Amino acid sequence: MLSDAELDRYARQIIVPQFGGAGQAKLKDAHVALIGAGGIGCPAAAYLAAAGVGRLTIIDHDRVELSNLHRQPLFTNADIGAPKAECAARAARRINPHVEAVPMVERLGADNADALLAGASLILDGCDNFATRLAVNRTAVARHIPLLSAAIGAFDGQVALYEGWRADSPCYACLVGDDPDRPGINCAEQGVMGALPGMIGTMAALEAVRALTGWGRPLTGRLAIVDMLDRRWREVAVAKDPDCPTCRG
C-alpha cells in the first residue's frame, strides 16, 4: 500500500494513464541492483530513487575522485576519497526517504555475482569493463533477471534490455561475445562529455521503470544508440546467437 505521503510525492506520474497507481505499487515492490555508481549509475540512481523503486542495491568498489565530478553529480568535493556506493546510497535516501538504498562496496566478479544479485527484480549495469558485464550477464540469465545494459563513449551511448533465458531473446554475450579480456571504453583514455552520461543514465532509469511496470514497448532484444556528436538516434535489433555459451540452453 502507498502512504498518503507517497501518493503526494508520486502524484504526477500516478496520473499518467499508462502508469497509474498499479505501476507505482509495482515500483515500490521492486528491487533494482545497480552495477556501478559512476557516470551512468549516478543519474540512474537519482531517478530510480525519485521514481519510487522500493529497494536499490548499489554495487561499486571505487572511491570518489576529483576527475569524477564533472559527470557524476551525486558527489561533491566533500565526498572525494569516500566509497562511491556509500555516497550514492546516501544521496538516494536524501532524494527519497521511502527508498531502501543499500551500498555494497565490493568489486563484482564471477565469484560473487550470484550472491550480490540474488533477489533483484532487475539489474541495471553501467560498469566500464567486459569482465564484470559478462559475469553480470551470466547471473542474469541463470536467475532469469532482466538485464538493462547501458554504456557510453566520448559522444555516444547505448541502452538495451536483455532477457537471455527466453528462447526468442538474446543475452548481452550474444551482442559482444564471451571474452572477458576484450578491451572496453575507458573515460580516462578517450574522455567523455559530462552531460552525456546523465542523458544515458536517465534513459536507462526510464527503461528500467518501463520494464518493471509494463507500459509501452519494452526494449527487450533491441539496442538504442545515441550519437550526440551529430545528434543521431537509432534502434537496432540484437539477434540471439544459437552458439552463445551463456544462453543457448
N, C-alpha and C positions, 0 to 999 in steps of 0.2 A: 504494500500500500504506500502511496505517496502522501507525505505530510502536507499540511497547509503551506508551510514554508517552501517545500519542494514544488508544489503546484504554482506558487507565485514565481519562483525562480525560473521555472521552465515554461512559463505560460506562452511565450512567443513561439516556441517550437511545438508545444502541445496543440495549439490551434491550427497547425498545418494539417490539412485533412489526410494526407498520405502517411502521417506520422501518428499524431494523436496521443491520447493517454496510454493506449496499449503499447505504442512504441517507447514511451518514456518508462513504462514499467519494465519492458524488456531490457532497456539500458541499465536500469537500477539493478537488475538481476545478473548483469553481465560481468565477466572478469576478463580484462584485456591485459595480456602480457606484452610489454613494450621493450623491445630489444634495442638498447642504445638511447642515451639521453643527450644526444648531440644535436646537429643542425636539424635533422628530421624529427628526432624524438622530442625536442623541446616544444615546438608548436603543436605536435600531435598530443603530447601530454596535457598541454594547456586546454586544447579544445575538447579532448575526451573528458577531462575533468569538468569543464564548464558545461558540457552536454549532459552530464549526469551518469557516466559509467560507474557502476557500484563499486568495483574493485579494480585498481590499476596497479599492476606489479611492474616496477621499473628496474630493468637489469642493465647494469653498466659498471665496469671495474675502473674506469678512468676518473681522473680528478680535473677540476675546472682549471683552465689556463687562460691567460690574458688573450691569447690569439683566438679563443673560442667566442669571445663576447660580441663580435660583430654579427654573428649569425645564430647565437643561442641565447635568446632574450629572457629565459627564465633565470639566468645567472647575472650577478653583478661583480664588481671588483671585490666586494667583501667575501665572495664565495671562492676566490682563487685559492687553490690548494685543497679544497674540500671535495669529497666524493660527489660526482655528478648525480648519481642515483639518489643520494640523500637530499641534495639541494632541490632536485626536480620533484621529489615526493613532497617536500615541504611546500614548494610553490603550488603544486596541485591541490594540496589541502587548504592553502590560503585562498585559492580560486574558488574552491567549493568544499565546505566542511562536511558535506554529505557523502563525499567520496573517500573510500579507504585506499590511500596511496601507500604502497609498501615498497621500500627500496631494497634491492638486492645488489650489494657491492661485490660482484663476482664476475669473472670472465666466463661467459657461456661457451661450452665446448661439447665435444661428443660424449665426454664422461659425465656431464651433469645436466645436459639439456632436458632430459626426460623429467628429472626431479624439479628443475626450475619452471618448467612449462606445464606441469600437471595441473589439471583443473581449469585451465584457461578456456574461455569461450571463443577467443580469437587471439591470434598473435599478430602484432604489428612490428615488422622488422625494419629498422632503419640503420643497421650497423654498417661498417665500412670494410668488411673483409669476407672473402668467399668461404673460408673455413667455418666461420660462425654461421653464415647464412645456410650452408649446406647441413650443418648439424641441426639448426632450427627446422629446416625443411624435412629432414628425416623424422624428427619427432612429430611435426605437424601431420605428416602422412600416417605415421604409426598410430597416433592418438586421435585421428580424424578431427583435427582442429583447423579451421580456416586460417590461411596464412596471407596476410596483407603485406606485400613486399614493396618498399619504396627506396629509391636510390637517386643520387644527384651527381652531376659533373659541374664544370665551371659555369655553364649556362643552361644545361639541360637536366631534366629529371624524368623519372618514370615511376608508375604505380601499377601494381597488378594484384589480383586476388587468386590464390591457388587452393584447390581442394583435390589434391592428387590421389586421394584414396578412392575417388569416384572413377568409374570405368571410362567416362567420357570427358574427364577433366585432367589437365596437366598438373604437374608439380613444378616447383621452382627449378629443379635439376633438369627437367625437360627443356627448359629455355637455355640454361647456361652450362649444362654438363655437370659432372660429379667430381671435378678436380679441385680439391681444397687449396692447392698451390697456385691456382690461376691468379694472375695479378689483378688487383682491384684498382678503383679510382681513389686516389689519396688527395684530400683537400690541401694538405701541406705541400704537395708537389705540383698539383695542377691549379690550385686556387678555386675559389667559388664566390660568386656574388652573394652578398649577405642576405638579401631578401628571398633568393631562390629557395633555400631550404624551408623557409617559412611557408612559401607557396606550396611546395610539395608535401611538407608535413601536415599542413592544414587539409590539403586534398586527401591525404591518406587517412586522416581522422574522419573526414566526411564519409569516405568509402567504408571505413570500419563501422560507423554508425549505420550506414545503409545495410551492410552485411549482417549486422546484429539484429536489426529491426525489420528488414524485409521490404522497404519501399523502393520503388523504381527498379531499374535494370541493374543487377549486380555486375561487378567487373570480373566475375569468375572466368578464368581462361582467356582473359584479354589484357593487353598491355597498353596503358595510356602513356603516351610520350609527349613531353613538352620541350620545345626548343625555344628558349627565350632570347637567344641571340637574334633570331629573325621573327620571333613571336609566331611560331607554328605549333599547332596541336594536331595529333593524330592518334588513332587507336588501331591496334593490330591484334589478330587472333594468335594465340600460342597453341601449337598442336601438341597433343600428348605423344610422347616418344614411346613406341612399343618396346624399345630395348632399354628404357630408363631403368637403372639398377635400383632406384628408390621406389618407384610407384608402378612398376609393370605387373605387380601382383604375383 
